[in-house]
Amino acid sequence: MGILGRYTEPICAVFRIVVGLLFASHGAQKIFGVLGGQKAGPPLMVAAGWIELLAGLLVAIGLFASIAAFIASGEMAVAYFMAHAPGGWHPLVNHGEAAVFYCFAFLYIAARGAGIWSLDGLRRKSTVTTPATSGGPVRG
């Protein structure tokens, strides 16, 4: 266990929230032209903006976070290979490091799940059965 091992769950939750909100901000730039962005024109960019906005918000609040993160990871992989890779093989050369980071951050979130401080976590708690009503162990 690392030096912050006992804080793993809160740190992972903050990571999920921050990554989700930052990603949603990219979507807001494309869809609404806010935060220094411009409204996207081509249909593919509009679709990307909606994926970023909605998936980012779902990940941040932890609702269907694994599914949303998996979709966001895929979108970033496509963005990297369509928009950045033609500019060179290395992400620092082709300015694709943010796409690579988001791709793998969302892949991690998709594999790990929303964790604490999430609506998915609240939904799981509300569907937990007790041994008295189910005859089986409590799952959480």
LOZAMAR-964387 format. One line per field, with one value per residue (C-alpha): residue number from 1; residue in three letters; chain; x, y, z. Coordinates in Angstrom, 1 decimal. Each point is the difference from the previous one (the first is absolute). Last residue first. Example, Ala and Ser with C-alpha at 12.3 -4.5 7.8 and 13.67 -1.06 7.14 Angstrom:
<pts>
seq = [2,1]
type = [SER,ALA]
mol = [A,A]
X = [13.7,-1.4]
Y = [-1.1,-3.4]
Z = [7.1,0.7]
</pts>
This chain:
<pts>
seq = [140,139,138,137,136,135,134,133,132,131,130,129,128,127,126,125,124,123,122,121,120,119,118,117,116,115,114,113,112,111,110,109,108,107,106,105,104,103,102,101,100,99,98,97,96,95,94,93,92,91,90,89,88,87,86,85,84,83,82,81,80,79,78,77,76,75,74,73,72,71,70,69,68,67,66,65,64,63,62,61,60,59,58,57,56,55,54,53,52,51,50,49,48,47,46,45,44,43,42,41,40,39,38,37,36,35,34,33,32,31,30,29,28,27,26,25,24,23,22,21,20,19,18,17,16,15,14,13,12,11,10,9,8,7,6,5,4,3,2,1]
type = [GLY,ARG,VAL,PRO,GLY,GLY,SER,THR,ALA,PRO,THR,THR,VAL,THR,SER,LYS,ARG,ARG,LEU,GLY,ASP,LEU,SER,TRP,ILE,GLY,ALA,GLY,ARG,ALA,ALA,ILE,TYR,LEU,PHE,ALA,PHE,CYS,TYR,PHE,VAL,ALA,ALA,GLU,GLY,HIS,ASN,VAL,LEU,PRO,HIS,TRP,GLY,GLY,PRO,ALA,HIS,ALA,MET,PHE,TYR,ALA,VAL,ALA,MET,GLU,GLY,SER,ALA,ILE,PHE,ALA,ALA,ILE,SER,ALA,PHE,LEU,GLY,ILE,ALA,VAL,LEU,LEU,GLY,ALA,LEU,LEU,GLU,ILE,TRP,GLY,ALA,ALA,VAL,MET,LEU,PRO,PRO,GLY,ALA,LYS,GLN,GLY,GLY,LEU,VAL,GLY,PHE,ILE,LYS,GLN,ALA,GLY,HIS,SER,ALA,PHE,LEU,LEU,GLY,VAL,VAL,ILE,ARG,PHE,VAL,ALA,CYS,ILE,PRO,GLU,THR,TYR,ARG,GLY,LEU,ILE,GLY,MET]
mol = [A,A,A,A,A,A,A,A,A,A,A,A,A,A,A,A,A,A,A,A,A,A,A,A,A,A,A,A,A,A,A,A,A,A,A,A,A,A,A,A,A,A,A,A,A,A,A,A,A,A,A,A,A,A,A,A,A,A,A,A,A,A,A,A,A,A,A,A,A,A,A,A,A,A,A,A,A,A,A,A,A,A,A,A,A,A,A,A,A,A,A,A,A,A,A,A,A,A,A,A,A,A,A,A,A,A,A,A,A,A,A,A,A,A,A,A,A,A,A,A,A,A,A,A,A,A,A,A,A,A,A,A,A,A,A,A,A,A,A,A]
X = [-22.7,-1.3,-1.8,0.1,-2.9,-3.5,-1.3,-2.1,1.8,3.4,-0.5,-0.3,2.0,-1.9,0.2,3.7,0.7,-1.9,2.0,3.2,-1.1,-0.9,3.6,1.9,1.8,1.0,-1.0,1.3,3.6,0.1,-1.9,1.9,3.3,-1.1,-1.1,3.5,1.5,-1.9,0.1,3.8,0.4,-2.4,1.9,3.4,-1.2,2.1,1.5,3.6,-0.8,-2.3,2.7,-0.6,-0.5,-2.7,-2.2,-0.2,-1.8,-3.4,-1.2,2.1,-0.2,-3.7,-0.9,1.9,-1.7,-3.4,0.8,1.0,-3.2,-2.1,1.7,-0.3,-3.8,-0.4,2.0,-1.6,-3.6,-0.5,3.1,-0.7,3.3,-0.3,-3.5,1.1,2.9,-2.0,-2.6,2.3,2.7,-2.5,-2.0,3.2,1.1,-3.3,0.3,3.6,-1.3,-2.8,2.5,-0.6,1.1,-0.8,3.2,1.8,1.3,-2.0,-3.2,-0.8,-3.2,0.5,3.8,1.1,-2.6,1.5,3.5,-1.5,-1.6,3.5,1.2,-3.0,0.4,3.8,-0.6,-2.8,1.8,3.3,-1.9,-1.6,3.3,1.6,-3.0,0.3,3.8,0.4,1.2,2.6,1.5,3.6,-0.4,-1.3]
Y = [-3.9,-3.5,-1.3,-3.8,-2.2,-0.9,2.9,2.0,-0.9,0.0,3.6,1.1,2.8,1.8,3.5,-0.4,-0.8,3.2,2.1,-1.3,0.6,3.5,0.5,1.2,-3.4,-2.2,0.9,-3.1,-1.4,-1.2,2.9,2.5,-1.5,0.2,3.5,1.0,-1.9,1.8,3.3,-0.1,-1.1,2.9,2.5,-1.2,0.5,3.0,-1.8,0.2,-0.5,-2.9,-1.8,-1.5,3.2,2.3,-2.8,-1.3,3.1,0.5,-3.5,-2.2,2.1,0.8,-3.7,-0.9,3.0,-1.2,-3.5,1.2,2.2,-3.1,-2.0,2.8,0.3,-3.8,-0.1,3.2,-1.0,2.9,1.0,3.7,0.8,-3.0,1.0,3.6,-1.0,-2.5,2.7,2.9,-2.1,-2.1,3.2,1.7,-3.1,0.0,3.7,-0.7,-2.8,2.3,2.7,3.4,-0.1,3.1,1.8,-0.3,2.5,-1.4,0.1,-0.8,-1.9,-3.5,-0.1,1.9,-1.8,-3.3,1.0,1.1,-3.4,-1.5,2.2,-0.9,-3.7,0.1,2.0,-2.3,-3.3,1.2,1.3,-3.5,-1.7,2.1,-0.6,-3.8,-0.2,2.0,-2.9,-0.7,3.5,-1.1,-3.0,-3.4]
Z = [-1.4,0.3,3.1,0.2,-0.8,1.3,-2.0,2.5,3.3,-1.7,-1.1,-3.6,-1.6,-2.7,1.6,0.7,-3.7,-1.1,2.5,-1.4,-3.6,1.1,1.0,3.1,0.2,-2.9,-3.6,-1.6,-0.1,-3.6,-1.5,2.2,-1.3,-3.6,0.7,1.2,-3.0,-2.7,1.9,0.1,-3.6,-1.1,2.1,-1.4,-3.6,-0.9,-3.1,1.3,3.6,-0.9,-2.0,-3.5,-2.0,-1.2,-1.4,3.6,1.3,-1.6,-1.1,2.2,3.1,-0.4,-0.4,3.1,1.8,-1.0,1.1,3.5,0.1,-0.8,2.7,2.5,-0.7,0.5,3.2,1.4,-0.4,2.4,1.9,0.2,-1.9,-2.3,-1.0,-0.5,-2.2,-2.0,-0.7,-0.9,-1.8,-2.0,-0.9,-1.2,-2.0,-1.8,-0.8,-1.2,-2.3,-1.3,-1.1,1.6,3.6,2.0,1.0,3.2,2.5,2.9,-2.0,-3.7,1.0,-1.5,-0.6,3.1,2.1,-1.2,1.1,3.4,0.3,-0.2,2.8,2.1,-0.5,0.7,3.2,1.2,-0.8,1.6,3.1,0.3,-0.4,2.7,2.3,-0.5,0.2,3.2,2.2,-2.6,0.0,0.9,-2.3,1.0]
</pts>
